Amino acid sequence: MKKIAIGLLAAVGLGLSGCAVYVPPPAGVVVVPQGGPQGGPGNGFCPPGQAKKGNC
């Protein structure tokens, strides 16, 4: 009786060893901008090089 139980457990173990678990990729990271918009006229911030181009 013990031989049959050991044989069944071994068969189940070998049968399950070929299984694969697929997990969906993690969700993308969402970046929420902090503060007001940057760049453009009237907000007091001008990115480097934009003032010479007349964008600020």
Secondary structure, 3 states (H helix, E strand, C coil): CHHHHHHHHHHHHHHHCCCCCCCCCCCCCCCCCCCCCCCCCCCCCCCCCHHHHCCC
